[in-house]
Amino acid sequence: MNQLSTVINRYSSRQKISHRSFNFRTFRYPRFNSTQRPSVHTLSHASILQEVKELKPLQQVHANIVTSGLSHNIFLSNKLISCYAKCGLMAVAEQIFARILCKNVVSWTILMSGYTKNELLVEAIDIFREMVTTGILPNAVTIASTLPVFSNLGMILMGKSVHCFWIRHGFEANVYVETALVVLYSKFGCVGVARRLFDDMSERNVVSWNAIISGYSDNGFGEEAFCLFNLMRRNQFLVDFFTIMSLITASLTIEGSLLGRGIHGFAIKTGLENFQLVRTALMNMYVKGNCIDDAYFIFNEMPVKDVVAWTLMLTGLSSGRCWNKTMEHFNKMMAVEDLRLDSVALMGILSGCSRLGALKQGRRIHGLMVKSGFANDIFVGSAVIDMYANCANLEDARIFFQGLEEKDVTCWNAMIAGNGMNGYGKDAIDLFLQMKGSGINPDDSTLVCVLCRAGRLNDAYSLISNMPLHPNFEVYGALLSACRVHGNIDLGIVISKKLFELEPNDAGYYVLLSNMYALAGNWEGVKKTRVSLRSKGLKKDVGFSSIEINGEICTFMAGEKDHPQYLEIDRILKHVVFKIKEAGYEPDTKSVFQGVSDDMKEDILFHHSEKLAIAFGLMRTKPGTIIRITKNLRTCNDCHSAIKFVSKVFARVLVIKDANRFHVFQDGVCSCKEYW
């Protein structure tokens, strides 16, 4: 796109003059000694401007043009506008433009292009309108420079109007304008129109091919993008950086495909992998495909790691539940000098802390956020609220939320979700009402969660059914969990079918439906669900829980008996079970669906991953220390009951983050109030 908007800069130079080697008295000339210096008439001001790339020599040339009485020369004025625009000094460019007595189409086009390149898109549109109002008709270069502005601002009607103007005035075929039109319609989602324009082009260059490939890729038509890529190569066009970037995006739209690895190999073969942005895009591709090791390999091979690469890798490690690597990576990242964190990076890091339940690191980033001047950034602010809520520190989330000068819908949603996640359903509903009273309309997903919390499941389902856009699996998942809590089996079956369509390979929803049947005593339903699960070749994810002890994260798998310290853990675990049984705990063997004896069922329950982590925590921490555990699956009924007894018998606060929410167990009571 930038290539299109720079077409008008036909006067770009081939050489560069440094201000350190520029002599004001001999400003007319490049760096020659006295014997080599050509005649004063051999180099014009225009040729000097063509070579100047830095501000100080540009200002010297400008000063001499003024003192020479040439400031009203339109050709030199246009050159000066272009040079100052390249330096980002649009205010100076505007002043020069304003002094031109008889502006021509080139003057207007250069100024408009300068605004575009400096991302002053609204100003570019204003100049275009003023130009047309004065009666000067745009030429092909003007139109090629204007169309990207309309596409970036989402002004589809203006873009179509310019397209009509182009057709009505019978301009000759122009590859730059036609390519800009392909980009315009692609950005507006009109891929069919873009393709017809592309097919009708009498001349195509590599930018044209990249435009149509990117159009298909960005609109989710990955297979068509790859077909065009193959056609591009058959037409003997060389692949460049932009082609590779579009193909990486296209590969993400084709599920279960190995095309991404193929593109990676092609990038290595063509040498395009050496571009920092290509490597970062490949990392993102592997992270989204849950190939964390491949992403980490690319990261380690990067000669220069920018803040985007560091943040992306942190997000990948945390989403892949590589706890120890995540903490190690985080500490390395924080130790890098001159690594300036922007709002996107801060949000990514806070998201990682949120997933890990890493409160200590989250506080550190909160402090860094304030120090970096992002204290009032509402996007980062919503991430801070989410982090504190996900670390079961709702009080700090509330303090931060109340201190925000401006709150948008994201901040309100984060605070409402945080209350609901931590078991404060009434507070969540109160916040929801406050949000509506403040004039901010809640989004549908927030309203669904509030209705679920209030037990109004039919209302929640009605809202989902009438959404203009199809809700994602997270919305349906929240409603299915509410159906389990409130025992609404019939609606749960309906919602399950929707989830099986959206996420056919997620075994967790089959297990949740099976558990609902079990709680209702419908063993035939349990059997059918389990048979369906096996027939699809799906397996329930193995449960694992992580606990942080003295900065080290220790992970336990369900049923794990080969841990180096298992004998000591087993001894503590047996002691814990004995004590909580004395206090009234009874194992819920209904939570085990295997056809084994009751004793074996109890042994399976006692070796659930969170119970192993709790035993380890009791063994390795001082009395009274809060035990914080993160689990990848939803906590089962038996573990939930057992942990309540542990908190009371051993006088400990246990903070368990499962796949759905936080549970804070204290004095035999859980903060979720049996809603999870």
C-alpha positions as CSV (number, residue, x, y, z in Angstrom):
1,M,0.0,0.0,0.0
2,N,2.9,2.4,0.9
3,Q,4.4,1.6,-2.5
4,L,1.2,2.9,-4.2
5,S,1.1,6.1,-2.1
6,T,4.7,6.9,-3.0
7,V,4.3,6.8,-6.8
8,I,4.2,10.5,-7.0
9,N,7.7,10.8,-5.6
10,R,9.3,10.5,-9.0
11,Y,12.1,12.9,-7.9
12,S,13.5,10.6,-5.2
13,S,17.3,10.7,-5.3
14,R,19.9,8.0,-5.8
15,Q,22.5,9.4,-3.4
16,K,22.5,10.7,0.2
17,I,24.3,13.8,1.6
18,S,25.2,13.8,5.3
19,H,24.9,17.1,7.1
20,R,28.4,16.5,8.5
21,S,29.9,16.7,5.0
22,F,27.7,19.5,3.7
23,N,29.3,23.0,3.3
24,F,26.8,25.8,3.3
25,R,29.1,28.0,1.1
26,T,29.3,25.3,-1.6
27,F,25.8,23.9,-1.0
28,R,25.2,23.7,-4.8
29,Y,27.6,20.9,-5.2
30,P,28.1,17.4,-3.9
31,R,31.3,16.7,-2.0
32,F,34.1,17.5,-4.5
33,N,37.5,19.0,-3.9
34,S,38.5,22.3,-5.6
35,T,40.0,20.6,-8.7
36,Q,37.0,18.4,-9.3
37,R,34.3,21.0,-8.6
38,P,32.1,21.4,-11.7
39,S,30.9,24.7,-13.0
40,V,28.2,26.5,-11.1
41,H,25.7,25.9,-13.9
42,T,26.1,22.2,-14.1
43,L,24.1,21.4,-11.0
44,S,20.8,23.0,-10.3
45,H,18.9,23.5,-7.0
46,A,16.6,20.8,-8.1
47,S,19.4,18.2,-8.5
48,I,20.7,19.2,-5.1
49,L,17.3,18.7,-3.5
50,Q,17.1,15.3,-5.2
51,E,20.2,14.3,-3.3
52,V,19.4,15.8,0.1
53,K,18.0,13.4,2.6
54,E,18.6,15.1,6.0
55,L,17.1,18.1,7.5
56,K,20.1,20.4,8.1
57,P,21.3,20.4,4.5
58,L,17.7,20.7,3.3
59,Q,17.2,23.9,5.3
60,Q,20.5,25.3,3.9
61,V,19.4,24.6,0.3
62,H,15.9,26.1,1.1
63,A,17.6,29.3,2.6
64,N,19.7,29.7,-0.6
65,I,16.6,29.3,-2.8
66,V,14.9,32.1,-0.9
67,T,17.9,34.4,-1.0
68,S,18.3,33.7,-4.7
69,G,14.8,35.0,-5.4
70,L,13.6,31.5,-6.5
71,S,11.0,30.9,-3.7
72,H,8.1,31.4,-6.1
73,N,9.4,28.9,-8.6
74,I,6.7,26.2,-8.7
75,F,9.0,23.4,-9.7
76,L,11.4,24.1,-6.8
77,S,8.5,24.7,-4.4
78,N,7.1,21.3,-5.3
79,K,10.5,19.7,-4.7
80,L,10.7,21.5,-1.3
81,I,7.2,20.3,-0.3
82,S,8.2,16.7,-1.1
83,C,11.5,16.9,0.8
84,Y,9.9,18.4,4.0
85,A,7.2,15.8,3.8
86,K,9.8,13.1,3.7
87,C,11.3,14.6,6.9
88,G,7.9,14.6,8.6
89,L,7.7,18.4,8.7
90,M,4.3,18.8,7.3
91,A,3.8,22.3,8.9
92,V,6.7,23.6,6.8
93,A,5.4,21.8,3.7
94,E,2.0,23.5,4.2
95,Q,3.7,27.0,4.5
96,I,5.6,26.5,1.2
97,F,2.4,25.2,-0.5
98,A,0.4,28.2,0.8
99,R,3.0,30.6,-0.8
100,I,2.7,29.1,-4.3
101,L,0.6,31.5,-6.4
102,C,-0.5,29.2,-9.2
103,K,-0.7,25.7,-7.8
104,N,-0.8,22.9,-10.3
105,V,-2.0,19.4,-9.9
106,V,1.5,18.2,-9.0
107,S,1.6,20.7,-6.0
108,W,-1.7,19.4,-4.7
109,T,-0.7,15.7,-5.2
110,I,2.7,16.0,-3.5
111,L,1.1,17.7,-0.4
112,M,-1.6,15.1,-0.2
113,S,0.9,12.3,-0.6
114,G,2.9,13.8,2.2
115,Y,0.0,13.8,4.5
116,T,-0.7,10.1,3.6
117,K,2.9,9.0,4.2
118,N,2.8,10.8,7.6
119,E,-0.5,9.1,8.4
120,L,-2.4,12.4,8.5
121,L,-5.2,10.8,6.6
122,V,-8.0,13.3,7.5
123,E,-5.8,16.1,6.4
124,A,-5.1,14.3,3.1
125,I,-8.8,14.0,2.5
126,D,-9.3,17.7,3.3
127,I,-6.6,18.6,0.7
128,F,-8.2,16.4,-1.9
129,R,-11.6,18.0,-1.4
130,E,-10.1,21.5,-1.5
131,M,-8.3,20.6,-4.7
132,V,-11.5,19.4,-6.4
133,T,-13.4,22.5,-5.1
134,T,-10.8,24.8,-6.8
135,G,-11.6,23.2,-10.1
136,I,-8.3,21.3,-10.5
137,L,-9.0,17.8,-11.8
138,P,-6.9,15.0,-10.3
139,N,-4.7,12.9,-12.5
140,A,-3.8,9.3,-12.3
141,V,-1.0,9.9,-9.8
142,T,-3.4,11.9,-7.6
143,I,-6.0,9.1,-7.7
144,A,-3.4,6.5,-6.9
145,S,-2.4,8.5,-3.9
146,T,-5.9,9.2,-2.7
147,L,-7.5,5.7,-2.9
148,P,-5.3,4.3,-0.1
149,V,-6.5,7.1,2.2
150,F,-10.2,6.2,1.6
151,S,-9.5,2.5,2.2
152,N,-7.6,3.1,5.4
153,L,-10.4,5.4,6.8
154,G,-13.1,3.0,5.7
155,M,-14.7,5.6,3.4
156,I,-16.3,3.2,0.9
157,L,-18.6,5.7,-0.7
158,M,-15.8,8.2,-1.3
159,G,-13.7,5.4,-2.7
160,K,-16.5,4.4,-5.1
161,S,-17.0,8.0,-6.1
162,V,-13.4,8.3,-7.1
163,H,-13.6,5.0,-9.0
164,C,-16.7,6.4,-10.9
165,F,-14.8,9.6,-11.6
166,W,-11.9,7.5,-13.1
167,I,-14.3,5.6,-15.3
168,R,-16.4,8.6,-16.3
169,H,-13.4,10.7,-17.5
170,G,-12.0,7.8,-19.6
171,F,-8.5,7.7,-18.2
172,E,-6.1,5.3,-19.8
173,A,-5.3,2.0,-18.1
174,N,-2.9,2.6,-15.2
175,V,-1.5,-0.2,-13.1
176,Y,-1.1,2.0,-10.0
177,V,-4.7,3.2,-10.0
178,E,-6.1,-0.2,-10.8
179,T,-4.0,-1.8,-8.1
180,A,-5.1,0.8,-5.6
181,L,-8.7,0.0,-6.5
182,V,-8.1,-3.7,-5.9
183,V,-6.8,-2.9,-2.4
184,L,-9.7,-0.5,-1.8
185,Y,-12.4,-3.1,-2.5
186,S,-10.5,-5.9,-0.7
187,K,-10.3,-3.8,2.4
188,F,-14.1,-3.3,2.3
189,G,-14.6,-7.0,2.0
190,C,-15.7,-6.8,-1.7
191,V,-13.3,-9.5,-2.8
192,G,-15.3,-10.5,-5.8
193,V,-15.2,-6.9,-7.2
194,A,-11.5,-6.7,-6.5
195,R,-10.9,-10.0,-8.4
196,R,-12.9,-8.7,-11.4
197,L,-10.8,-5.5,-11.5
198,F,-7.6,-7.6,-11.2
199,D,-8.6,-9.9,-14.0
200,D,-9.4,-7.0,-16.3
201,M,-6.0,-5.3,-15.8
202,S,-4.1,-5.1,-19.0
203,E,-0.8,-4.8,-17.1
204,R,0.1,-6.3,-13.7
205,N,3.2,-5.9,-11.5
206,V,4.2,-7.6,-8.3
207,V,2.3,-5.0,-6.3
208,S,-0.9,-5.9,-8.1
209,W,-0.4,-9.6,-7.4
210,N,0.4,-8.9,-3.8
211,A,-2.8,-6.7,-3.5
212,I,-5.1,-9.5,-4.7
213,I,-3.4,-12.2,-2.7
214,S,-3.5,-10.0,0.4
215,G,-7.2,-9.3,-0.3
216,Y,-8.1,-13.0,-0.3
217,S,-5.9,-13.7,2.7
218,D,-7.2,-10.9,4.9
219,N,-10.8,-11.8,4.2
220,G,-10.3,-15.4,5.2
221,F,-10.0,-17.0,1.8
222,G,-6.7,-18.8,2.4
223,E,-7.0,-21.5,-0.3
224,E,-7.8,-18.9,-3.0
225,A,-4.8,-16.9,-1.9
226,F,-2.5,-19.9,-2.4
227,C,-4.1,-20.6,-5.8
228,L,-3.3,-17.0,-6.9
229,F,0.3,-17.4,-5.5
230,N,0.8,-20.4,-7.7
231,L,-0.6,-18.5,-10.7
232,M,1.7,-15.5,-9.8
233,R,4.8,-17.8,-10.0
234,R,3.7,-19.4,-13.2
235,N,3.5,-15.9,-14.7
236,Q,7.2,-15.4,-13.8
237,F,6.7,-12.8,-11.1
238,L,9.2,-12.8,-8.2
239,V,7.9,-13.3,-4.7
240,D,8.8,-10.5,-2.2
241,F,8.4,-9.7,1.5
242,F,4.7,-8.6,1.1
243,T,3.8,-11.9,-0.7
244,I,5.3,-14.0,2.1
245,M,3.5,-11.9,4.8
246,S,0.1,-12.5,3.0
247,L,0.8,-16.2,2.6
248,I,1.5,-16.6,6.3
249,T,-1.8,-14.9,7.1
250,A,-3.5,-17.1,4.6
251,S,-2.1,-20.3,6.2
252,L,-3.8,-19.4,9.5
253,T,-7.2,-19.6,7.8
254,I,-6.7,-23.2,6.7
255,E,-7.3,-25.5,9.6
256,G,-5.1,-28.5,10.0
257,S,-2.9,-27.5,7.1
258,L,0.9,-27.9,6.8
259,L,1.0,-25.0,4.4
260,G,2.5,-22.8,7.2
261,R,5.6,-25.0,7.5
262,G,5.8,-25.0,3.7
263,I,5.8,-21.2,3.6
264,H,8.4,-21.1,6.3
265,G,10.7,-23.4,4.2
266,F,10.0,-21.2,1.1
267,A,10.9,-18.1,3.1
268,I,14.2,-19.7,4.2
269,K,15.0,-20.8,0.6
270,T,14.3,-17.3,-0.9
271,G,16.2,-15.5,2.0
272,L,13.0,-13.6,3.0
273,E,13.1,-15.1,6.4
274,N,15.8,-12.6,7.3
275,F,13.2,-9.8,7.5
276,Q,12.3,-9.2,11.1
277,L,8.6,-8.8,10.3
278,V,8.6,-12.2,8.5
279,R,10.2,-13.9,11.5
280,T,7.7,-12.3,13.8
281,A,4.8,-13.4,11.6
282,L,6.1,-16.9,11.5
283,M,6.4,-16.9,15.3
284,N,2.7,-15.7,15.5
285,M,1.7,-18.5,13.1
286,Y,3.4,-21.2,15.2
287,V,2.0,-19.7,18.5
288,K,-1.6,-19.7,17.1
289,G,-1.0,-23.3,15.9
290,N,0.2,-24.2,19.5
291,C,3.6,-25.1,18.1
292,I,5.4,-23.2,20.9
293,D,8.8,-25.0,20.5
294,D,8.9,-23.9,16.8
295,A,8.1,-20.3,17.7
296,Y,10.7,-20.4,20.4
297,F,13.3,-21.6,18.0
298,I,12.7,-18.7,15.6
299,F,12.8,-16.3,18.6
300,N,16.2,-17.6,19.7
301,E,17.5,-17.3,16.1
302,M,16.6,-13.6,15.9
303,P,19.7,-11.4,15.8
304,V,17.7,-8.5,17.1
305,K,14.6,-9.1,19.3
306,D,12.2,-6.2,19.4
307,V,9.4,-5.6,21.9
308,V,6.9,-7.3,19.6
309,A,8.9,-10.5,19.4
310,W,9.4,-10.6,23.2
311,T,5.8,-10.0,23.9
312,L,4.5,-12.5,21.3
313,M,6.8,-15.2,22.7
314,L,5.6,-14.5,26.3
315,T,2.0,-14.8,25.2
316,G,2.7,-18.0,23.3
317,L,4.5,-19.6,26.3
318,S,1.7,-18.6,28.7
319,S,-1.1,-19.8,26.4
320,G,0.8,-23.0,25.9
321,R,1.0,-23.4,29.7
322,C,4.8,-23.6,29.6
323,W,4.9,-22.2,33.2
324,N,8.6,-22.3,34.0
325,K,9.7,-21.1,30.5
326,T,7.2,-18.3,30.8
327,M,8.6,-17.0,34.0
328,E,12.2,-17.4,32.7
329,H,11.3,-15.5,29.6
330,F,9.5,-12.8,31.5
331,N,12.6,-12.2,33.7
332,K,14.9,-12.1,30.7
333,M,12.6,-9.6,29.0
334,M,12.5,-7.3,32.0
335,A,16.3,-7.4,32.1
336,V,16.7,-6.1,28.5
337,E,18.0,-2.6,28.4
338,D,16.3,0.0,26.3
339,L,13.3,-2.3,25.6
340,R,10.5,0.3,25.5
341,L,7.1,-1.3,26.2
342,D,4.2,0.1,24.3
343,S,0.5,-0.3,25.2
344,V,0.2,-3.5,23.1
345,A,3.2,-5.0,24.8
346,L,1.9,-4.2,28.2
347,M,-1.4,-5.7,27.4
348,G,0.3,-8.9,26.1
349,I,2.4,-9.2,29.3
350,L,-0.5,-8.6,31.6
351,S,-2.5,-11.2,29.7
352,G,0.3,-13.7,30.3
353,C,0.3,-12.8,34.0
354,S,-3.4,-13.2,34.0
355,R,-3.2,-16.7,32.5
356,L,-0.5,-17.8,35.0
357,G,-2.2,-16.2,38.0
358,A,1.2,-14.5,38.5
359,L,0.2,-11.8,40.9
360,K,3.8,-10.7,41.8
361,Q,4.8,-10.2,38.2
362,G,1.5,-8.5,37.5
363,R,2.1,-6.0,40.2
364,R,5.5,-5.3,38.7
365,I,4.0,-4.6,35.3
366,H,1.3,-2.4,36.8
367,G,4.1,-0.3,38.3
368,L,6.0,-0.2,35.0
369,M,2.8,0.8,33.3
370,V,2.4,3.8,35.6
371,K,6.0,4.7,35.2
372,S,5.8,4.5,31.4
373,G,2.9,7.0,31.3
374,F,0.1,4.5,30.5
375,A,-1.8,5.0,33.8
376,N,-4.8,6.4,32.0
377,D,-4.8,4.2,29.0
378,I,-8.2,2.5,29.1
379,F,-7.0,-0.5,27.0
380,V,-4.1,-1.2,29.3
381,G,-6.3,-0.4,32.2
382,S,-8.8,-3.1,31.3
383,A,-5.9,-5.6,31.1
384,V,-4.8,-4.5,34.6
385,I,-8.3,-5.1,36.0
386,D,-8.4,-8.5,34.2
387,M,-5.0,-9.4,35.7
388,Y,-5.9,-8.6,39.3
389,A,-9.3,-10.4,38.9
390,N,-7.6,-13.5,37.4
391,C,-5.1,-13.5,40.3
392,A,-8.0,-13.5,42.8
393,N,-7.1,-10.0,44.0
394,L,-10.5,-8.4,43.4
395,E,-9.8,-5.6,45.9
396,D,-6.9,-4.2,43.9
397,A,-9.0,-4.6,40.7
398,R,-11.8,-2.5,42.3
399,I,-9.4,0.1,43.5
400,F,-7.8,0.5,40.1
401,F,-11.2,0.5,38.4
402,Q,-12.5,3.2,40.6
403,G,-9.4,5.3,40.0
404,L,-9.7,5.3,36.3
405,E,-10.5,8.8,34.9
406,E,-12.3,7.3,31.9
407,K,-14.0,3.9,31.7
408,D,-15.1,2.3,28.4
409,V,-17.2,-0.8,27.8
410,T,-14.0,-3.0,28.0
411,C,-13.1,-1.8,31.5
412,W,-16.7,-2.3,32.8
413,N,-16.8,-5.8,31.2
414,A,-13.5,-6.7,32.8
415,M,-14.7,-5.6,36.2
416,I,-18.1,-7.3,35.9
417,A,-16.4,-10.5,34.7
418,G,-13.9,-10.3,37.5
419,N,-16.7,-10.1,40.1
420,G,-18.5,-13.0,38.6
421,M,-15.3,-15.1,38.3
422,N,-14.5,-14.6,41.9
423,G,-18.0,-15.5,43.1
424,Y,-19.4,-12.0,43.7
425,G,-22.5,-12.5,41.5
426,K,-24.6,-9.8,43.3
427,D,-21.8,-7.3,42.9
428,A,-21.5,-8.2,39.2
429,I,-25.2,-7.5,38.7
430,D,-24.9,-4.2,40.6
431,L,-22.0,-3.1,38.4
432,F,-24.0,-4.1,35.3
433,L,-26.8,-1.8,36.4
434,Q,-24.3,1.0,37.2
435,M,-22.8,0.6,33.7
436,K,-26.2,1.0,32.1
437,G,-26.9,4.0,34.3
438,S,-23.6,5.7,33.2
439,G,-24.8,5.6,29.5
440,I,-22.5,2.8,28.4
441,N,-24.3,0.0,26.7
442,P,-23.0,-3.4,27.7
443,D,-22.1,-5.9,25.0
444,D,-24.2,-9.1,24.6
445,S,-21.6,-11.4,26.1
446,T,-21.5,-9.5,29.3
447,L,-25.3,-9.5,29.5
448,V,-25.4,-13.2,28.9
449,C,-23.0,-13.8,31.8
450,V,-25.1,-11.6,34.1
451,L,-28.3,-13.4,33.2
452,C,-26.6,-16.8,33.7
453,R,-25.4,-15.7,37.1
454,A,-28.9,-14.7,38.0
455,G,-30.2,-18.0,36.9
456,R,-32.3,-16.5,34.0
457,L,-31.1,-19.2,31.6
458,N,-34.0,-19.0,29.2
459,D,-33.6,-15.2,28.9
460,A,-29.8,-15.7,28.2
461,Y,-30.6,-18.3,25.5
462,S,-33.2,-16.0,23.9
463,L,-30.6,-13.2,23.8
464,I,-28.0,-15.4,22.2
465,S,-30.5,-16.7,19.6
466,N,-31.3,-13.1,18.6
467,M,-27.8,-11.8,18.3
468,P,-27.1,-10.2,14.9
469,L,-23.7,-12.0,14.7
470,H,-23.3,-15.6,15.7
471,P,-21.9,-15.8,19.2
472,N,-18.6,-17.6,19.8
473,F,-18.0,-20.8,21.7
474,E,-17.1,-18.9,24.9
475,V,-20.6,-17.4,25.2
476,Y,-22.2,-20.8,24.6
477,G,-19.7,-22.4,27.1
478,A,-20.7,-19.9,29.8
479,L,-24.4,-20.8,29.3
480,L,-23.7,-24.5,29.3
481,S,-21.8,-24.1,32.7
482,A,-24.8,-22.3,34.0
483,C,-27.1,-25.1,32.9
484,R,-25.0,-27.5,34.9
485,V,-25.1,-25.3,38.0
486,H,-28.8,-24.8,37.8
487,G,-29.6,-28.3,36.7
488,N,-31.3,-27.3,33.4
489,I,-30.5,-30.5,31.5
490,D,-32.8,-29.9,28.6
491,L,-31.3,-26.5,27.7
492,G,-27.9,-27.9,28.4
493,I,-28.4,-30.5,25.6
494,V,-29.5,-27.8,23.2
495,I,-26.5,-25.7,24.0
496,S,-24.1,-28.7,23.8
497,K,-25.2,-29.4,20.2
498,K,-24.4,-25.8,19.3
499,L,-21.0,-26.1,20.9
500,F,-20.3,-29.4,19.1
501,E,-20.9,-27.6,15.9
502,L,-18.6,-24.7,16.8
503,E,-15.8,-26.7,18.5
504,P,-16.3,-30.3,17.3
505,N,-12.8,-31.4,18.5
506,D,-13.1,-30.0,22.1
507,A,-13.6,-33.0,24.4
508,G,-14.2,-30.7,27.3
509,Y,-17.8,-30.0,26.3
510,Y,-18.6,-33.7,25.9
511,V,-17.2,-34.2,29.4
512,L,-19.3,-31.3,30.8
513,L,-22.5,-32.7,29.3
514,S,-21.7,-36.1,30.6
515,N,-21.2,-34.7,34.1
516,M,-24.6,-32.9,33.8
517,Y,-26.3,-36.2,33.0
518,A,-24.5,-37.9,35.9
519,L,-25.6,-35.2,38.4
520,A,-29.2,-35.7,37.2
521,G,-28.8,-39.5,37.6
522,N,-29.3,-40.0,33.8
523,W,-26.7,-42.8,33.4
524,E,-28.0,-43.6,29.9
525,G,-27.2,-40.0,28.9
526,V,-23.7,-40.4,30.4
527,K,-23.1,-43.6,28.4
528,K,-24.3,-42.1,25.1
529,T,-22.1,-39.0,25.6
530,R,-19.0,-41.1,26.4
531,V,-19.7,-43.3,23.4
532,S,-20.0,-40.2,21.1
533,L,-16.7,-38.9,22.6
534,R,-14.8,-42.2,21.8
535,S,-16.4,-42.6,18.3
536,K,-15.0,-39.2,17.3
537,G,-11.6,-40.3,18.5
538,L,-11.5,-37.5,21.1
539,K,-9.8,-37.9,24.5
540,K,-10.4,-35.9,27.7
541,D,-7.4,-33.7,28.4
542,V,-5.1,-34.9,31.1
543,G,-5.6,-32.7,34.2
544,F,-2.5,-30.9,35.6
545,S,-2.0,-28.3,38.2
546,S,0.8,-25.9,38.9
547,I,1.9,-24.3,42.1
548,E,4.6,-21.6,42.6
549,I,7.0,-22.3,45.5
550,N,9.8,-19.7,46.0
551,G,9.7,-18.5,42.4
552,E,9.7,-22.0,41.0
553,I,6.6,-23.4,39.3
554,C,6.0,-27.1,40.0
555,T,3.5,-29.0,37.9
556,F,1.6,-32.2,38.8
557,M,-0.3,-34.5,36.4
558,A,-3.4,-36.4,37.5
559,G,-2.5,-39.8,38.8
560,E,1.2,-38.9,38.8
561,K,3.2,-41.3,41.0
562,D,6.7,-41.0,39.6
563,H,7.5,-37.5,40.9
564,P,10.9,-37.4,42.6
565,Q,9.3,-36.5,45.9
566,Y,6.3,-38.7,45.5
567,L,6.9,-40.8,48.6
568,E,6.8,-37.7,50.8
569,I,3.9,-36.2,48.9
570,D,1.9,-39.4,49.3
571,R,2.6,-39.5,53.0
572,I,1.3,-35.9,53.4
573,L,-1.7,-36.7,51.1
574,K,-2.8,-39.7,53.1
575,H,-2.5,-37.5,56.3
576,V,-4.7,-34.8,54.6
577,V,-7.3,-37.3,53.5
578,F,-7.4,-38.8,57.0
579,K,-7.9,-35.4,58.7
580,I,-10.6,-34.1,56.3
581,K,-12.5,-37.4,56.6
582,E,-12.5,-37.0,60.3
583,A,-14.0,-33.5,59.7
584,G,-16.8,-35.0,57.6
585,Y,-15.5,-35.3,54.1
586,E,-16.9,-38.1,52.0
587,P,-15.3,-39.0,48.6
588,D,-17.7,-38.4,45.8
589,T,-17.1,-41.6,43.8
590,K,-19.9,-40.5,41.3
591,S,-17.3,-38.2,39.9
592,V,-15.4,-41.3,38.6
593,F,-17.0,-42.9,35.6
594,Q,-14.6,-45.9,35.2
595,G,-16.0,-49.3,36.0
596,V,-13.7,-50.0,38.9
597,S,-14.2,-50.8,42.6
598,D,-15.0,-48.0,45.1
599,D,-11.5,-48.2,46.7
600,M,-9.9,-47.7,43.3
601,K,-12.3,-44.8,42.6
602,E,-11.2,-43.2,45.8
603,D,-7.5,-43.7,44.9
604,I,-8.2,-42.0,41.5
605,L,-9.9,-39.1,43.3
606,F,-7.1,-38.7,45.8
607,H,-4.6,-38.4,43.0
608,H,-6.3,-35.6,41.1
609,S,-3.7,-33.0,40.1
610,E,-4.9,-30.2,42.5
611,K,-4.8,-32.6,45.5
612,L,-1.2,-33.5,44.7
613,A,-0.3,-29.8,44.4
614,I,-2.0,-29.0,47.7
615,A,-0.1,-31.8,49.5
616,F,3.1,-30.4,48.0
617,G,2.2,-26.9,49.0
618,L,1.4,-28.0,52.6
619,M,4.7,-29.8,52.7
620,R,6.9,-26.9,51.3
621,T,5.3,-23.8,52.8
622,K,5.0,-22.4,56.3
623,P,1.7,-22.6,58.3
624,G,-0.6,-19.8,57.3
625,T,0.9,-19.2,53.9
626,I,-1.6,-18.8,51.1
627,I,-1.4,-21.7,48.6
628,R,-2.0,-20.6,45.0
629,I,-2.7,-23.3,42.3
630,T,-3.6,-23.1,38.6
631,K,-5.4,-26.0,36.9
632,N,-6.0,-26.5,33.2
633,L,-9.4,-28.1,33.6
634,R,-12.6,-27.4,35.6
635,T,-12.4,-28.5,39.2
636,C,-14.5,-31.6,39.8
637,N,-17.2,-31.8,42.5
638,D,-15.1,-34.1,44.8
639,C,-12.0,-31.8,44.7
640,H,-14.1,-28.7,45.3
641,S,-15.6,-30.4,48.4
642,A,-12.3,-31.7,49.6
643,I,-10.5,-28.4,49.3
644,K,-13.2,-26.7,51.4
645,F,-12.4,-29.2,54.2
646,V,-8.6,-28.6,53.8
647,S,-9.0,-24.9,54.2
648,K,-10.9,-25.4,57.4
649,V,-8.9,-28.3,59.0
650,F,-5.4,-26.8,58.1
651,A,-6.4,-23.2,58.6
652,R,-5.1,-22.2,55.1
653,V,-6.4,-20.0,52.3
654,L,-6.3,-21.8,49.0
655,V,-6.6,-20.0,45.8
656,I,-7.4,-22.3,42.9
657,K,-7.7,-21.1,39.4
658,D,-9.4,-23.6,37.2
659,A,-10.5,-23.4,33.5
660,N,-13.6,-21.4,34.4
661,R,-12.9,-19.1,37.4
662,F,-11.0,-18.5,40.6
663,H,-12.0,-20.3,43.8
664,V,-10.8,-18.8,47.1
665,F,-11.3,-21.4,49.9
666,Q,-11.2,-20.1,53.4
667,D,-12.7,-21.5,56.7
668,G,-14.5,-24.2,54.7
669,V,-16.3,-21.9,52.3
670,C,-15.5,-21.2,48.6
671,S,-15.9,-17.7,47.1
672,C,-17.8,-19.2,44.1
673,K,-20.8,-20.0,46.3
674,E,-21.1,-23.3,44.4
675,Y,-21.4,-21.6,41.1
676,W,-18.7,-22.9,38.7
